[in-house]
C-alpha cells in the first residue's frame, strides 16, 4: 500500500478519482486547494465542503490548503497583464503546472506521499523505446485535458496519476451515483474558474486598475480609423461581435496593438495564417524532434488540431500548417501531438511568414 494525495476540487471527477485510489487499497489523502475564493466555480470554500463530504464517505483524511494570495499573483495577475499586453491568455495551463503538479506535489512530500492523483482526463505511461514518461490523450476525446498539461516535466509525470484516463464522463457519473457521492450530479463549469460569468474585462479591471489603457482607435489593416474602443482588454483575436462598426463585409479582430492602444480589424481572410511562431516551448521528452517532424497542432482548447511540420529553433518553434489556420492568437498555447501522444507545446507569439 502506498500513500497518495488526491487533488479534490469538489467536483465529480476528482471525487471518482479519489474513490479509485481507495478501491485499489492505497491510502488516499484528500486536499482541496483554495485558490480563487467564493467567486470561483472551482476550488472555492463551498467546493471544499463538497470535497470533505466525499472524503468522509470514502474514509479519507482531508485538508484544505490556502493558496489564494499566490493564485491571485501568479495566475489572476498574470492573466490581467497578458490581456493588457494584447494577448489572449490561457490561465488553466499555469494553474495546472504550478499549483496542481508543483505546489501540491511539494505538499504531498510533506505528507510522505509518493504521488498526486487528480481527476484530469489524461493518461500517462512509459515509452517502451526510451523508458521516458509519455503524456497521452484520454480515452474520452470530448473530455481530454492534455492541452492544459503540456508543460509537465518528466519528474512531474513520474509522480502524477490520472485515474480517469481510461473512463468516459458517463462512466464517471454512473460510478459516483453507485457510490452515493455528494458530487454525483454536480454540474461542471466550462468557463475559467475565476471568471464564472465570462466577463474577462471586468476581472482585468479589478486586478490591474492602475494599468488600464483607456479608449483607443479601431483601425483596418492599412491603419484607417474605423471607430473607437473602450480598451483592448475587451477584445481577442478572431472576435466578431461587439465591434460596433458598420461595414460591407463581416469584420473580425485580426490583431491587438497594445503599444498604440489599437484594435486592428479585417475580413475573414485576414485571420488565416500559414505559419505560427511558438515560444517558450516545452518538450516532454526533454529534446525537440528533428526539424520537419509531423504533428497535429492544437492552437486553442476547442481546436481539433491541424496537420503541420515543426521547425524547432533556439528561441522558438515555427509551425508550418499544411493549410492556413484561422485566428492564431498570441498568448494561447500551441500543443503538438503525435497520434495520442503529446510531444510538447508552447506559447503562440503570433503568425509568421
C-alpha positions as CSV (number, residue, x, y, z in Angstrom):
1,X,0.0,0.0,0.0
2,X,1.2,3.5,-0.9
3,X,0.1,6.9,0.2
4,X,-1.4,9.2,-2.5
5,X,-2.6,12.8,-2.2
6,X,-5.7,13.3,-4.3
7,X,-6.4,16.8,-5.6
8,X,-10.1,17.3,-4.8
9,X,-11.7,20.2,-6.5
10,X,-15.2,19.4,-5.1
11,X,-16.4,18.1,-8.4
12,X,-17.5,14.7,-9.6
13,X,-14.3,13.9,-11.5
14,X,-11.9,14.3,-8.6
15,X,-14.4,12.6,-6.3
16,X,-14.3,9.5,-8.5
17,X,-10.6,9.7,-8.9
18,X,-10.3,9.5,-5.1
19,X,-12.7,6.5,-5.0
20,X,-10.5,4.6,-7.4
21,X,-7.4,5.2,-5.3
22,X,-9.2,4.0,-2.2
23,X,-10.7,1.0,-4.0
24,X,-7.3,-0.3,-5.1
25,X,-6.2,-0.4,-1.4
26,X,-3.9,2.7,-1.2
27,X,-4.1,5.3,1.4
28,X,-5.7,8.4,-0.1
29,X,-5.4,11.9,1.4
30,X,-7.7,14.5,0.0
31,X,-6.5,18.1,-0.4
32,X,-8.6,20.9,-1.8
33,X,-6.6,24.0,-2.9
34,X,-8.5,27.1,-2.0
35,X,-7.4,29.3,-4.9
36,X,-9.9,32.0,-6.0
37,X,-12.3,32.2,-3.1
38,X,-16.1,32.2,-3.1
39,X,-16.2,34.0,-6.5
40,X,-14.8,30.9,-8.2
41,X,-16.6,28.0,-9.7
42,X,-13.7,25.7,-8.8
43,X,-11.7,25.2,-5.6
44,X,-13.7,27.6,-3.5
45,X,-14.6,27.0,0.1
46,X,-18.0,25.8,-1.0
47,X,-16.3,23.2,-3.2
48,X,-14.1,22.3,-0.2
49,X,-17.3,21.4,1.7
50,X,-18.4,19.1,-1.1
51,X,-14.9,17.5,-1.2
52,X,-15.0,17.0,2.5
53,X,-18.3,15.2,2.3
54,X,-16.9,12.9,-0.3
55,X,-13.7,12.3,1.7
56,X,-15.8,11.4,4.7
57,X,-17.9,9.0,2.6
58,X,-14.7,7.3,1.4
59,X,-13.0,7.2,4.8
60,X,-10.2,9.6,3.8
61,X,-8.2,12.2,5.7
62,X,-9.0,15.6,4.2
63,X,-7.3,19.0,4.3
64,X,-7.8,22.5,2.7
65,X,-4.7,24.3,1.6
66,X,-4.9,28.1,1.2
67,X,-3.1,29.3,-1.9
68,X,-5.3,32.3,-2.6
69,X,-2.6,35.0,-2.3
70,X,-0.2,33.1,-4.6
71,X,-3.0,32.3,-7.1
72,X,-4.0,36.0,-7.2
73,X,-0.4,36.9,-8.0
74,X,0.7,34.1,-10.2
75,X,-2.5,33.3,-12.2
76,X,-5.0,36.1,-12.0
77,X,-2.4,38.9,-12.0
78,X,-0.5,37.3,-15.0
79,X,-3.9,36.8,-16.7
80,X,-4.7,40.5,-16.4
81,X,-1.2,41.6,-17.5
82,X,-1.4,39.4,-20.6
83,X,-4.8,40.9,-21.7
84,X,-3.4,44.4,-21.3
85,X,-0.4,43.4,-23.4
86,X,-2.7,42.4,-26.3
87,X,-2.5,38.6,-25.7
88,X,-5.3,36.1,-25.1
89,X,-4.1,34.1,-22.1
90,X,-5.0,30.5,-21.1
91,X,-4.5,30.5,-17.3
92,X,-5.5,26.9,-16.8
93,X,-2.1,25.8,-18.0
94,X,-0.2,27.8,-15.3
95,X,-2.7,26.7,-12.7
96,X,-2.2,23.0,-13.5
97,X,1.5,23.1,-13.9
98,X,2.3,25.3,-10.9
99,X,-0.4,24.6,-8.4
100,X,-1.7,21.1,-9.1
101,X,1.6,19.5,-10.1
102,X,4.3,21.6,-8.4
103,X,2.9,23.1,-5.2
104,X,0.6,20.2,-4.5
105,X,3.5,17.7,-5.1
106,X,5.6,19.7,-2.6
107,X,2.8,19.3,-0.1
108,X,2.4,15.6,-0.9
109,X,6.0,15.1,0.1
110,X,5.3,16.7,3.5
111,X,2.6,14.1,3.9
112,X,5.0,11.3,2.9
113,X,3.0,10.6,-0.2
114,X,4.5,9.0,-3.3
115,X,2.3,10.6,-5.8
116,X,-0.6,13.0,-6.6
117,X,-3.8,11.8,-8.3
118,X,-6.2,14.1,-9.9
119,X,-9.5,14.0,-11.9
120,X,-8.0,15.1,-15.2
121,X,-8.9,13.2,-18.3
122,X,-5.5,12.2,-19.5
123,X,-3.2,9.2,-19.4
124,X,0.5,8.7,-18.5
125,X,2.6,5.7,-19.5
126,X,6.2,4.8,-20.3
127,X,7.7,4.9,-23.8
128,X,8.9,1.3,-24.4
129,X,11.7,2.5,-26.7
130,X,13.2,5.2,-24.4
131,X,11.9,4.5,-21.0
132,X,10.7,8.1,-20.6
133,X,7.2,9.0,-19.4
134,X,4.6,9.9,-22.0
135,X,1.5,12.1,-21.7
136,X,-1.3,10.7,-23.8
137,X,-4.9,11.8,-24.7
138,X,-7.7,10.4,-22.6
139,X,-10.0,7.7,-23.9
140,X,-12.9,10.2,-23.8
141,X,-11.8,12.6,-26.6
142,X,-14.6,15.1,-25.7
143,X,-13.2,15.4,-22.2
144,X,-9.5,15.1,-22.9
145,X,-7.5,17.8,-20.9
146,X,-3.9,17.2,-22.2
147,X,-4.0,20.6,-23.9
148,X,-3.6,22.1,-20.4
149,X,-0.9,19.7,-19.3
150,X,1.8,20.1,-22.0
151,X,4.1,21.8,-19.5
152,X,4.6,18.8,-17.2
153,X,8.1,17.6,-16.8
154,X,9.4,14.1,-16.7
155,X,9.8,14.4,-12.9
156,X,6.2,15.5,-12.5
157,X,4.9,12.8,-14.8
158,X,6.7,10.2,-12.7
159,X,4.7,11.4,-9.7
160,X,1.2,12.1,-11.0
161,X,-1.7,9.8,-11.7
162,X,-4.8,10.3,-13.8
163,X,-7.2,7.5,-12.7
164,X,-9.9,8.7,-15.1
165,X,-7.9,8.5,-18.3
166,X,-9.4,5.2,-19.3
167,X,-13.0,6.3,-18.5
168,X,-15.7,8.3,-20.2
169,X,-17.6,11.1,-18.5
170,X,-20.7,8.9,-18.5
171,X,-18.9,6.1,-16.7
172,X,-17.6,8.6,-14.1
173,X,-21.1,9.9,-13.4
174,X,-22.5,6.4,-13.0
175,X,-19.8,5.3,-10.7
176,X,-20.4,8.4,-8.5
177,X,-24.1,7.6,-8.3
178,X,-23.5,4.0,-7.3
179,X,-21.1,5.1,-4.6
180,X,-23.6,7.7,-3.3
181,X,-21.1,10.5,-3.6
182,X,-22.5,14.0,-2.9
183,X,-21.0,15.4,-6.1
184,X,-22.6,12.8,-8.5
185,X,-25.0,15.2,-10.1
186,X,-22.9,18.4,-9.6
187,X,-22.7,20.4,-12.8
188,X,-19.3,21.4,-14.2
189,X,-18.2,24.8,-15.5
190,X,-16.8,25.3,-18.9
191,X,-15.5,28.8,-18.0
192,X,-12.2,29.8,-16.5
193,X,-12.8,29.2,-12.8
194,X,-12.3,32.8,-11.6
195,X,-14.4,34.2,-14.5
196,X,-17.6,32.4,-13.8
197,X,-19.8,34.9,-15.7
198,X,-17.5,35.1,-18.7
199,X,-16.7,38.8,-18.2
200,X,-12.9,38.7,-18.7
201,X,-12.6,42.5,-19.0
202,X,-14.1,43.1,-15.5
203,X,-11.5,40.7,-14.0
204,X,-8.7,42.6,-15.7
205,X,-10.1,45.9,-14.5
206,X,-10.3,44.6,-10.9
207,X,-6.8,43.1,-11.0
208,X,-4.9,45.9,-12.7
209,X,-6.9,49.2,-12.3
210,X,-3.6,51.1,-12.5
211,X,-2.7,49.9,-15.9
212,X,-6.0,50.2,-17.9
213,X,-5.3,51.6,-21.4
214,X,-8.5,53.6,-21.8
215,X,-10.2,54.3,-25.1
216,X,-8.4,53.9,-28.4
217,X,-8.8,53.5,-32.1
218,X,-10.2,50.6,-34.2
219,X,-8.3,50.5,-37.5
220,X,-8.2,48.3,-40.5
221,X,-5.1,46.7,-41.9
222,X,-4.0,49.9,-43.6
223,X,-4.3,51.9,-40.5
224,X,-7.5,53.7,-41.4
225,X,-9.6,54.6,-38.4
226,X,-13.0,52.9,-38.4
227,X,-14.2,53.5,-34.9
228,X,-13.3,53.7,-31.2
229,X,-12.9,51.0,-28.5
230,X,-13.2,51.2,-24.7
231,X,-9.9,49.3,-24.0
232,X,-8.0,46.5,-25.8
233,X,-8.7,44.1,-22.9
234,X,-12.3,43.8,-24.2
235,X,-11.1,42.1,-27.4
236,X,-9.4,38.9,-28.6
237,X,-8.1,37.8,-32.0
238,X,-10.9,36.3,-34.0
239,X,-13.7,38.2,-32.2
240,X,-16.6,39.4,-34.5
241,X,-19.3,40.5,-32.1
242,X,-19.3,43.8,-30.2
243,X,-17.1,45.8,-32.6
244,X,-19.8,48.5,-33.2
245,X,-18.7,49.1,-36.8
246,X,-20.9,49.1,-39.9
247,X,-19.1,47.6,-42.9
248,X,-19.9,45.9,-46.2
249,X,-18.3,42.7,-45.0
250,X,-18.0,40.9,-41.7
251,X,-15.1,42.3,-39.7
252,X,-13.1,40.4,-37.2
253,X,-10.3,41.4,-34.7
254,X,-7.1,40.4,-36.5
255,X,-4.5,41.9,-34.1
256,X,-4.2,43.8,-30.9
257,X,-1.6,46.6,-30.9
258,X,-1.0,47.3,-27.2
259,X,1.8,49.7,-27.9
260,X,-0.5,52.1,-29.7
261,X,-3.7,51.0,-28.0
262,X,-5.3,49.9,-31.2
263,X,-7.6,47.1,-32.2
264,X,-7.0,46.0,-35.8
265,X,-9.8,44.5,-37.8
266,X,-10.2,42.9,-41.2
267,X,-12.2,40.4,-43.2
268,X,-12.2,36.7,-42.5
269,X,-9.4,36.1,-44.9
270,X,-7.1,38.3,-42.8
271,X,-7.5,35.8,-39.9
272,X,-5.8,33.0,-41.9
273,X,-2.2,32.2,-41.1
274,X,0.0,29.5,-42.8
275,X,2.7,29.7,-40.0
276,X,2.7,30.3,-36.3
277,X,5.7,31.3,-34.1
278,X,5.6,29.4,-30.8
279,X,7.9,30.5,-27.9
280,X,8.9,29.0,-24.5
281,X,8.4,25.6,-25.9
282,X,8.5,22.6,-23.6
283,X,9.3,19.2,-25.0
284,X,8.0,16.4,-22.8
285,X,10.8,14.0,-23.8
286,X,13.3,16.7,-23.0
287,X,14.6,17.3,-26.5
288,X,12.8,18.5,-29.7
289,X,12.1,16.2,-32.6
290,X,14.0,16.6,-35.8
291,X,13.3,19.6,-38.0
292,X,10.4,18.8,-40.3
293,X,8.7,16.4,-37.9
294,X,5.0,16.0,-38.5
295,X,2.5,16.8,-35.8
296,X,-1.2,17.6,-35.2
297,X,-1.2,21.0,-33.6
298,X,-4.0,22.5,-31.5
299,X,-3.9,26.3,-31.2
300,X,-6.7,26.6,-28.6
301,X,-8.6,24.3,-26.3
302,X,-11.6,23.7,-28.6
303,X,-9.4,23.4,-31.7
304,X,-9.5,19.9,-33.2
305,X,-5.9,20.3,-34.4
306,X,-4.4,20.9,-37.8
307,X,-1.6,18.9,-39.5
308,X,1.7,20.7,-39.7
309,X,5.5,20.5,-39.8
310,X,7.6,21.6,-36.8
311,X,10.8,23.5,-37.2
312,X,12.3,23.8,-33.7
313,X,14.8,26.6,-33.1
314,X,16.8,28.0,-30.3
315,X,14.3,30.8,-29.4
316,X,11.1,29.5,-31.0
317,X,9.5,26.7,-33.0
318,X,7.9,27.5,-36.3
319,X,4.7,25.6,-37.0
320,X,4.1,25.3,-40.8
321,X,0.5,24.2,-41.3
322,X,-0.5,22.2,-44.3
323,X,-3.3,24.7,-44.9
324,X,-3.7,28.1,-43.3
325,X,-5.5,28.1,-39.9
326,X,-7.8,30.7,-38.5
327,X,-7.3,33.0,-35.6
328,X,-3.7,32.4,-34.4
329,X,-4.0,34.3,-31.2
330,X,-0.9,35.5,-29.3
331,X,-1.0,34.2,-25.7
332,X,-2.8,31.0,-26.5
333,X,-1.0,27.6,-26.2
334,X,0.0,25.6,-29.2
335,X,0.2,21.9,-28.3
336,X,1.9,19.3,-30.5
337,X,0.6,15.7,-30.9
338,X,1.9,12.6,-32.5
339,X,-1.3,10.5,-32.6
340,X,-2.5,10.5,-29.0
341,X,1.0,11.3,-27.5
342,X,1.7,14.9,-26.5
343,X,5.1,15.9,-27.8
344,X,5.1,19.3,-26.1
345,X,3.8,22.8,-26.6
346,X,4.5,26.4,-26.0
347,X,3.0,29.9,-26.2
348,X,1.9,31.5,-29.5
349,X,3.8,34.7,-30.2
350,X,1.8,35.3,-33.4
351,X,1.5,34.4,-37.0
352,X,4.7,34.3,-39.1
353,X,5.7,34.4,-42.7
